Amino acid sequence: MKTFFKIAGTSVFVAGAYLYSRKETPAAFVSKTKESIMAKKAAADEWKNSYEDFKKSFATFKEQLPELTKAINSIQRDMDDALFQIRPRIEEITKYSSNLTKKP
């Protein structure tokens, strides 16, 4: 019991010293602390809502991933076909341009 009174007395002294150093009344301290707690609670709620939205969006992305993969593969295949058809022409153009740049 004696230890409890020592801890309580020390706590009251520290709280009083804190308020005195800040030149703040206990009511103002309680009000400021309450506002701070409410702001942190609102921020936590906003974070929770944002996290839930992120989880939903990620689930939607995972559902659409096979279609996206098919589209990317199709584009890659079309690009490879186009390069296959263009490559001989580019080689021919390079050959003629190198002949033009040679000095006789």
C-alpha angles and dihedrals in degrees: 000000000000091000091051091056091048092052093045092048092048091049092051091047093050092047091049092048090049093051092045093050090051092043088230131144120232090244091053090047092051091046093049091046091049091051090048092051092047091050091050090048091051091048090050091050090049090050091049091051091047091050091051090050089049091052091051092048092048091050089052090049091051090052092052095043096093091054090047091050091051091050093049091048091049092051091047091050091050091049091050091050092049092049090048090055095042099044097077090049092050090050090051092049091048090051093052093044092050088052090052094051093051113099117227 
